[in-house]
Amino acid sequence: MFDGKSLAKTMQLAARTGSLPSNGPGRGENPALGRVEAKDQAVADVAAALAEGALSVGEEAGLPLHRFPLERTADAHAAVEGGAVGKVLIDIG
């Protein structure tokens, strides 16, 4: 079952360490499989959080969206380098 507090702690840890925590593989298991399962679980947790509305973006969440069409990719990059607050998005459609 999805637990928003657990997800938040996991995401904070991932931001600090650059990796997702894992209990590791059990005895006789392939270590790479443990990492794959941990990643799969993290993806499932984030997807569940999105579906439940726990992760929001946009002005109401304090993260303004800055949209740029594909032909203005250089401007989007400049916005990121300039310290734009929020999410910088490139529309490709």
N, C-alpha and C positions, 0 to 999 in steps of 0.2 A: 504494500500500500504506500502511496506517496505521502511523504512527510516533508512539508515545506521547510521546517527548521533544519532537518537533516540535509536537505538539498542546499540550503543557504550556507551551512557549515562546510559542505563539500566544495561548493563553488569558491568560498573564501580560501580554503586550503589550496585548491587548484590554482587560484590567482597568485597566492604567495609562493608556492613551490613549483609551479609549472607542470604539475602532474596530478592525476587523480589517485586518491588512496585506494588501496586494495588489501583485502585480507590475505591475498597471495594464494597460490595453489595448495591443495592438500597433498598428502603424501602420494608419491607416484604419479602426480599430474604434470603435464607439460607447463613450465612457467609462462611460456608465451600465451597459452590458452587462458591462464588466469588473468593476464592483462587484457586479452580480448573480451573476456566475460565482464571484467570491471568496466571497460569502455562501453560495452553494450548496455550494462546496467545504468551507467551515467547518462547515456543517450536516452534510455527509457525514462529515467527520472526527469530529465529536462523536458522531454516531450509531454510527460504527464503534467508537469508544472505549467507548461504553456497551455495545455488543454484546459486546465483548471483556472487559468487567469492569474497564477501566482507571479509570473514574470511579465511585467508590462513595460512598454516603452512609450515614448511620446511625451508631449508637454505635461499631461496629467501625472506622469510618473517622474517628472523632473528631468527627463531626458529628451530635449527637443530633437526633432528629426530634421536633418538638412539633406534635401534630395537634389540630385544632379542627374541630368540625362547623360547617357553614355558618351555623347560627343563632348561633354564638359568634365571628363574624368580628371583632367589636369587641375581644374578648379576644385574638385572634390579632394584631391590629394593635397592641394594647397590649404584647404580648410582644415584638414587633419593636422598638417604640419604647423598651422597657425594656432592650434590649440582649441579648435571648435568644441564647444560643450555639447554633449549629446551624441547622437548617432549620425554619421555621415553615410548616406546611401546613394548608390549609383543605380538608376533605373535602366534596365537593359531592354525592356519591352516597348 
